[in-house]
């Protein structure tokens, strides 16, 4: 099993050896710009591509991407103690045992090889992408709303806290949690984890206009960071993060 992901990269790369030698038809465009949305097995992201044609069947690519990565053990849930009757707002969903949100900014470089040319206007052009580059991870502390007894022992107040050794007991006390605290908490406490990314995928472009890009892409991603990414408190965290992805892309050629 430990060789599965490297083998998948090798298999995808090997597809380029079977590239067809048919003459290309129509206008040859040397520049491309596109963007889209990507869904992967640990979250989702958005990307922006710039490409330049080197040869008839080979292009150079630059991709810039922002992604969110979830831990496999994250589970969204809600607990309602009925305190809305006493004037409290309804609790927001939360993820028990989560320590940090993890976002990633990627800048990668690579090549795209044409495997099969579009036969007709309604056909599909098939290509393979092989890319690699830098990955910058952003850890944003995850905050929970927690119930604390007020000075009057018969009532409670809600405080937003993050996980620390000092708050661990309260943060992990199931019966004290009153939902997530919201996205804006922790924005001023972001930490960085640098790493690298490898990415390879098959690209299916079905655009009917020769100067347009409408493509679906499926492939694999491998992210590696210099240390384990502390997303969860009670679960094993990962330093090496493999993912499968599916993306949709729209753009322009000129």
ABEGO torsion letter per residue (X at the ends): XAAAAAAAAAAAAAAAAABBABBBBEBBBABBBBBEBBBBAAEBBBBBBBBBBABAABBBBBBBBBBBBBBAABBBBBBBAGAAAAGBBBBBBBBBGBABBBBBBBBBBBBBBBABBBABAABBBBBBBBBBEBBBBBBBBBBBBBBBBBABAABBBBBBBBBBAAAAAAAABAAABAEBAEAABGAAABBBBBBBBBBBBBBBBABABAABBBBBBBBBBBBBBABBBBABAABBBBABBBBBBBBBBBBBBX
